[in-house]
């Protein structure tokens, strides 16, 4: 098994850099092909865009591994495309805002449009990065780092909640889930094998939490599938009673 460590060390950086493409290209193509983004929660690109922008601004102060910075930059580009395709193929998208579909239909940010939100976030971070006093920069760096990684860690939660409400995973591509789970494994291997100081503990802690959420999403996929075999009590007929 000694060969695994150098193999993971060699492959994981390439996988992490390409993971935004491998994870979401199939979802983009499927939405565009079907002309329908129903079943895919728009909160996923919003979460990833917010987290990735924060991670990019985190880098100048933390100087974490450049592989993770390149991944964040590519992720922004991919998520912008995904958001555009999803919005173009979703009826009445203008009535939705970031984090749509919270309990009871309450949304704290329904006055934002998507593009205004992303632009304002970027401008705010640019202003803080430029104007903040040197004595506060260390605290600021740690704050946006942990905030960005914590936001990314909850990425699966909106999809989990949406699947739970619909008793179905229809519209959410299994290729995305498979890439998330594979990415979790590669990410953990990369974090463990990276040199001391190259990966802050914030990345590791949030990565572990996200991996656990992705496993929960995998359980939902196994239980619900596309919803065809789920009865009105939420039990899956083809697998029997899960109690």
Buried (B, 14 or more C-beta within 10 A) or exposed (E): EEEEEEEBBEEBBEBBBBBBBBBBBBBBEBBBEEEBBEBBBBBBBBBBBBBBBBBBBBBEBBEBBEBBBBBBBBBBEBBBBBBBBBBEBBEEBEEBBBBBBEEEEEBEEEEBEBEEBBEEBBEEBEEBBEEEEEEEBEEBBBBBBBBBBBBBBBBBBBBBBBBEEBBBBBBBBEBBBBBBBBBBEBBBBBBEBBEEEBBBEBBBBBBBBBBEBBEBBBEBBEBBBBBEBBEEEEBBEEEEEEE
